[in-house]
Amino acid sequence: MPLVVLRPDDAGRVAMLHAAGFPDPWRPSAFRDILTESTSLGLGIEQHGGLVGFVLVQIAAGEADILTIATAPELKRTGIATQLMQGLVSRLGERGIARITLDVAEDNAPARALYDRLGFAEDGRRPNYYTTGRDIPAAAILMSRNLSV
């Protein structure tokens, strides 16, 4: 499935997919604002005319920070997130970005396994960072990956 670059007018579709996977979804206006910024990049995957996955990053000072990534719940563990991340790494490398950073909930084992497979390393932790939709807060695991430039 080919990657598409997301535009501000994709904000509604992005917000709907985000809401399907997160207990504290962002509003369409937040996605529109981010996708309008020249320092952001959003990549998506479409299937049968619908958005089934996306990743959104903010770029500054030669680094890219992953703001959020989502896959349609019914298509999790089918390779969509891997394809998004590999496409992101490629595009950021072409832009001369030296490093990608992210944070992930300590209790999100599938996402942590994905980032490990893609060469991200743990840089630190933020205790009790994730609280929404949880009985017990989860730490944020800070991760990064250097890119060849």
C-alpha positions in Angstrom: 0.0 0.0 0.0 1.5 3.3 -1.0 2.1 6.1 1.5 0.3 9.4 1.1 1.3 12.8 2.5 -1.5 14.1 4.7 -2.8 17.6 4.2 -4.8 19.9 6.4 -8.0 18.8 4.7 -7.3 15.3 5.9 -7.7 16.4 9.5 -11.3 15.0 9.9 -10.2 11.5 8.7 -7.1 11.6 10.9 -9.1 12.6 14.0 -11.7 9.8 13.4 -8.9 7.2 13.2 -7.1 8.6 16.2 -10.4 8.5 18.2 -10.8 4.8 17.4 -7.5 4.0 19.1 -7.0 6.5 21.9 -9.1 7.2 25.1 -8.2 10.9 24.8 -8.5 11.7 21.1 -7.4 15.0 19.5 -9.9 17.3 17.8 -9.9 17.7 14.0 -8.8 21.3 14.5 -5.7 20.2 16.3 -4.7 17.9 13.5 -5.6 20.7 10.9 -3.3 23.1 12.8 -0.4 20.6 12.9 -0.8 19.6 9.3 -0.7 23.3 8.3 2.7 23.8 9.9 5.7 23.7 7.6 7.6 21.9 10.3 5.2 18.9 10.4 4.9 15.8 8.3 2.0 13.5 8.2 2.0 10.2 6.3 -1.0 7.9 5.9 -2.0 4.6 4.3 -5.3 4.3 2.5 -7.1 1.1 1.8 -10.4 0.8 -0.1 -10.7 4.6 -0.1 -10.4 4.9 3.7 -7.5 6.0 6.0 -6.3 2.9 7.9 -3.1 4.3 9.4 -1.1 7.5 9.9 2.0 8.9 11.6 2.5 12.5 12.4 5.8 14.2 13.3 7.1 17.6 14.2 10.5 18.6 12.8 12.9 21.0 14.5 16.7 21.5 14.6 17.5 18.4 12.5 15.3 16.1 14.6 11.8 14.7 14.2 9.5 14.0 17.1 6.7 11.5 16.5 3.6 13.2 17.9 1.2 10.3 17.3 0.7 7.1 15.2 -2.5 5.1 14.8 -3.7 2.1 12.9 -7.3 1.1 12.4 -8.2 -1.2 15.4 -9.3 -4.0 13.1 -6.0 -3.9 11.2 -3.6 -3.9 14.1 -0.7 -6.3 13.8 -1.0 -6.5 9.9 2.2 -4.5 9.2 0.6 -1.0 8.7 2.5 0.6 11.5 5.7 -1.0 10.3 5.1 0.3 6.8 4.4 3.8 8.1 7.5 3.9 10.3 9.8 2.6 7.5 8.4 5.2 5.1 8.8 7.9 7.7 12.4 6.9 8.3 13.1 7.0 4.6 11.5 10.4 4.0 13.1 11.9 7.0 16.5 10.6 6.0 16.0 12.1 2.5 15.4 15.5 4.2 18.6 15.3 6.2 17.0 14.6 9.6 19.5 13.1 11.9 17.4 11.7 14.7 13.8 10.6 15.4 12.4 10.7 19.0 9.2 9.4 20.5 7.5 8.4 23.7 5.4 5.4 24.3 3.4 4.1 27.2 5.3 1.5 29.2 2.3 -0.8 29.1 2.0 -0.7 25.3 3.9 -3.8 24.5 3.0 -4.1 20.8 4.2 -0.5 20.1 7.4 -1.0 22.1 8.2 -4.2 20.2 7.7 -2.3 16.9 10.1 0.4 17.9 12.6 -2.1 19.2 12.5 -4.0 15.8 13.0 -0.7 14.0 16.1 0.2 15.9 14.8 2.7 18.5 16.6 2.7 21.9 15.3 3.7 25.3 16.6 7.1 26.4 14.7 7.6 29.6 11.4 7.5 31.4 8.7 9.9 32.6 6.9 8.2 35.6 3.1 8.3 35.7 2.9 10.2 32.4 0.0 8.3 30.9 -3.2 8.5 33.0 -6.2 8.7 30.7 -8.2 5.5 30.4 -6.0 3.7 33.0 -6.6 2.7 36.6 -2.9 2.9 37.3 -0.8 5.5 35.5 1.9 4.3 33.1 5.4 5.7 32.6 6.3 7.2 29.2 9.3 5.4 27.7 11.4 7.9 25.8 13.1 6.4 22.7 15.1 7.6 19.8 16.9 6.4 16.7 19.7 8.0 14.8 19.4 8.1 11.0 22.2 7.9 8.5 22.6 11.2 6.7 
